[in-house]
Amino acid sequence: MKAWRAWVMLSFLLLSGCLVTFKEPIPANETAPIPLLGLWSRVDEWGELRYLDISRSGANLYKADTYVDNPDNVPSVRSYSFTVAHHGRRWYLSAGVPKRMGANFAIGGFELTQAGELVLFNLDVERIRQAIASGDLAGSDVEMPQGEGVLVSSSLDKVFAYLNDPANSDLFVEVARYQRSAP
């Protein structure tokens, strides 16, 4: 049951059910803010303690290990590689999506609050679908295991211009809030 919960929680955390994917990843051109690195924790919807351990894995490449209770709980450990970018007032992260989900790239947002929290955001599928229908972004609906998702084919420059427009601030939905954890 715990392995199933870890997968469901991760889906909500990084993929949030139906998924907005992109043809292009965020290039590994920027360095993440130093406070992002380290160990974070939160209590999930099932009352289990979850950890998120973020570390550097190369030049402007990062790795997030997620696990339940402790890192020795091997069945619960999941690792994700990602890149970051800072555009306008927002920080973004980009991670590859498994082949069964289209093998493209997910883009989400994150914020390091004044209170020392790490807040993760995902894009609202319906709002991105509306942007595609209105011609603000190019893309199409795609079928995924969790339901119908959206594949955005616009260039990253156009995507970031759209995401950074203050009129589109409600595109992001909070999916998790972590606190700094002692190692």
C-alpha positions in Angstrom: 0.0 0.0 0.0 2.8 2.4 0.8 4.4 2.0 -2.6 1.0 2.8 -4.2 0.6 5.9 -2.0 4.1 7.1 -3.0 3.3 6.8 -6.7 0.0 8.6 -6.2 1.6 11.3 -4.2 4.3 11.8 -6.7 1.8 12.0 -9.5 0.0 14.8 -7.6 3.3 16.4 -6.8 5.0 16.5 -10.1 2.3 15.5 -12.5 -0.9 16.5 -10.8 -3.1 14.0 -12.5 -3.6 15.1 -16.1 -0.4 16.6 -17.3 0.8 19.6 -19.3 3.9 18.5 -21.2 6.2 20.4 -23.5 8.3 19.4 -26.6 11.3 21.3 -25.2 13.0 21.0 -21.8 14.4 23.9 -19.9 18.0 24.0 -21.0 20.6 23.5 -18.2 21.8 27.1 -18.5 21.0 28.4 -15.0 22.0 27.5 -11.5 19.3 26.9 -8.9 19.2 29.1 -5.8 21.4 27.7 -3.1 18.5 27.5 -0.6 16.7 25.0 -2.8 19.4 22.4 -2.1 19.0 20.2 0.9 16.4 18.1 2.7 12.8 19.1 2.9 9.8 17.4 4.5 6.0 17.4 4.8 3.2 15.3 6.1 1.1 14.0 3.2 -2.7 13.5 2.9 -2.4 10.0 4.5 -0.5 11.4 7.5 2.9 9.9 6.3 6.1 11.9 6.6 7.6 12.5 3.1 11.0 13.8 2.3 12.4 15.6 -0.7 16.2 15.6 -0.9 17.5 18.0 -3.6 21.1 17.9 -4.7 23.3 18.9 -7.5 24.0 16.1 -10.0 26.1 18.0 -12.6 26.7 21.4 -14.1 23.3 23.1 -13.7 21.6 19.7 -13.3 19.8 18.7 -10.2 18.3 15.5 -8.6 15.3 15.2 -6.3 15.0 12.0 -4.3 11.6 11.5 -2.7 10.9 8.9 0.0 8.7 8.0 2.9 9.9 8.0 6.5 13.7 7.6 5.8 16.0 6.9 2.9 16.5 3.3 3.9 12.9 2.7 3.0 14.1 1.5 -0.5 10.7 0.7 -2.0 9.6 4.3 -1.5 12.7 6.0 -3.0 12.1 7.8 -6.3 14.7 9.9 -8.1 14.0 12.7 -10.7 16.5 14.8 -12.6 15.6 18.3 -13.4 16.8 21.7 -14.6 15.8 25.2 -13.5 15.2 28.6 -15.0 14.4 32.0 -13.6 12.1 34.1 -15.8 10.5 37.3 -14.7 9.5 36.8 -11.0 9.2 33.1 -11.3 11.4 30.0 -10.8 10.7 27.1 -13.1 11.8 23.5 -13.1 11.7 21.0 -15.9 11.8 17.2 -15.7 11.6 14.4 -18.3 8.4 12.5 -18.5 8.4 8.7 -18.7 7.8 7.1 -22.2 4.4 5.7 -21.1 3.4 9.4 -20.6 4.7 10.7 -23.9 8.4 11.1 -23.2 8.2 14.9 -23.3 8.9 17.3 -20.5 6.9 18.7 -17.6 7.4 22.2 -16.4 6.4 23.4 -13.0 7.1 26.3 -10.7 8.6 26.6 -7.3 9.0 29.3 -4.7 11.2 29.6 -1.7 9.2 31.6 0.8 10.4 34.1 3.5 9.1 31.6 6.1 11.7 29.0 4.8 9.2 26.8 2.9 9.5 25.3 -0.6 6.3 25.5 -2.5 5.8 23.5 -5.7 3.3 24.5 -8.4 1.9 22.8 -11.4 0.2 24.2 -14.5 -3.6 24.1 -14.7 -4.4 21.8 -17.6 -7.7 23.5 -18.4 -6.2 27.0 -18.4 -3.4 25.8 -20.8 -6.1 24.1 -23.0 -7.9 27.4 -23.1 -4.7 29.2 -24.1 -4.2 26.7 -27.0 -7.8 27.1 -28.1 -7.5 30.9 -28.2 -4.2 30.7 -30.1 -2.0 32.1 -27.3 0.0 28.9 -27.3 0.3 26.0 -29.8 -0.4 22.5 -28.8 -2.9 19.6 -28.7 -4.7 17.2 -26.4 -2.9 13.9 -25.7 -4.1 10.8 -24.1 -2.2 9.7 -21.0 -2.6 6.9 -18.4 -4.2 9.4 -15.9 -6.5 10.9 -18.5 -6.3 13.5 -21.2 -3.3 15.8 -21.0 -2.0 18.7 -23.1 1.2 18.8 -25.2 2.5 22.4 -25.8 4.5 22.8 -28.9 5.2 26.5 -28.7 8.8 27.6 -28.3 10.0 28.1 -24.7 10.4 31.8 -25.3 6.7 32.1 -26.2 5.8 29.8 -23.3 7.7 31.8 -20.7 6.3 35.1 -22.1 2.8 33.7 -21.6 3.5 32.2 -18.2 5.1 35.4 -16.9 2.2 37.7 -18.0 0.6 38.9 -14.8 -2.8 38.3 -16.4 -2.0 34.6 -16.3 -0.9 34.3 -12.7 -3.7 31.8 -12.0 -2.2 29.2 -14.3 -0.3 27.8 -11.4 -1.8 25.5 -8.8 0.0 24.7 -5.5 0.6 21.0 -5.3 2.9 20.7 -2.2 4.5 22.7 0.5 7.6 21.5 2.3 9.5 22.8 5.3 13.3 22.6 5.8 14.2 19.4 7.5 17.3 18.6 9.6 19.6 15.9 8.1 
